[in-house]
Amino acid sequence: MARRLALLAAAFVLPSACATAQMHSEEQLNAVARNCGLSVGEVMQDASEKRLLFLMRSEPSADQRACLYRWAHRGHMHLVIVNIANGPAS
């Protein structure tokens, strides 16, 4: 009985450990950006490292970061926040 329960548990755990990130289309990324209160084009993914999801924005709010982090986590990606400067310092 214990062995059967262990095998059943392994059947649920192992597939999630092997999950890989997928490359998302620009339309998908823009939809996620809008759903998280961001602008079109602020969420990006690079084909050379599809496990990384980039947020390119100047000072994103905590809610925006959390929303995008949750989506990235569900997609087996790591969120990378690139804080964009608004212009040259005076």
C-alpha positions as CSV (number, residue, x, y, z in Angstrom):
1,M,0.0,0.0,0.0
2,A,2.8,2.5,0.9
3,R,4.7,1.6,-2.2
4,R,1.6,2.2,-4.4
5,L,1.0,5.5,-2.7
6,A,4.7,6.5,-3.3
7,L,4.4,5.6,-7.0
8,L,1.2,7.6,-7.3
9,A,2.8,10.7,-5.7
10,A,5.8,10.4,-8.0
11,A,3.5,10.3,-11.0
12,F,2.3,13.8,-10.0
13,V,5.6,15.3,-9.0
14,L,7.9,14.1,-11.8
15,P,6.1,15.7,-14.7
16,S,6.1,19.1,-13.1
17,A,9.9,18.9,-12.4
18,C,10.5,18.3,-16.1
19,A,8.3,21.1,-17.3
20,T,10.0,23.6,-19.7
21,A,9.2,27.1,-20.6
22,Q,7.7,27.8,-24.0
23,M,8.2,30.7,-26.3
24,H,5.2,33.0,-26.3
25,S,4.0,35.1,-29.1
26,E,4.1,38.9,-29.0
27,E,0.3,38.9,-28.8
28,Q,0.3,36.6,-25.8
29,L,2.9,38.8,-24.0
30,N,1.0,42.0,-24.8
31,A,-2.2,40.4,-23.4
32,V,-0.4,39.5,-20.2
33,A,1.1,43.0,-20.0
34,R,-2.4,44.6,-20.4
35,N,-3.9,42.2,-17.8
36,C,-1.2,43.2,-15.3
37,G,-1.7,47.0,-15.9
38,L,1.4,47.4,-18.1
39,S,1.8,48.8,-21.6
40,V,2.1,46.9,-24.8
41,G,5.8,46.0,-25.5
42,E,6.9,46.2,-21.8
43,V,6.9,42.4,-21.4
44,M,9.4,40.5,-23.5
45,Q,10.9,37.0,-24.0
46,D,14.1,36.1,-25.9
47,A,14.2,32.9,-28.0
48,S,17.8,32.2,-26.9
49,E,16.7,31.9,-23.2
50,K,12.9,31.3,-23.1
51,R,13.0,30.6,-19.4
52,L,13.4,34.3,-18.7
53,L,10.6,36.8,-18.9
54,F,11.7,40.4,-19.1
55,L,9.7,43.4,-17.7
56,M,11.2,46.6,-19.2
57,R,9.6,49.5,-17.2
58,S,10.6,52.4,-15.1
59,E,9.6,51.7,-11.5
60,P,6.8,49.1,-11.9
61,S,4.4,48.9,-9.0
62,A,4.4,46.0,-6.6
63,D,1.0,44.8,-8.0
64,Q,2.4,44.9,-11.5
65,R,5.5,42.9,-10.5
66,A,3.4,40.4,-8.5
67,C,1.0,39.9,-11.3
68,L,3.7,39.2,-13.9
69,Y,5.7,37.1,-11.4
70,R,2.6,34.8,-10.9
71,W,2.2,34.4,-14.7
72,A,5.9,33.7,-15.2
73,H,5.9,31.2,-12.4
74,R,2.9,29.3,-13.9
75,G,4.8,29.2,-17.2
76,H,8.0,27.8,-15.6
77,M,9.9,31.1,-16.2
78,H,11.9,33.5,-14.1
79,L,10.9,37.1,-14.1
80,V,13.7,39.6,-14.8
81,I,12.9,43.2,-14.1
82,V,14.9,45.8,-16.1
83,N,14.4,49.2,-14.5
84,I,14.5,51.6,-17.5
85,A,15.7,55.2,-16.8
86,N,13.4,58.0,-18.2
87,G,16.3,60.0,-19.6
88,P,19.7,61.4,-18.8
89,A,20.4,62.7,-15.3
90,S,20.7,66.5,-15.0
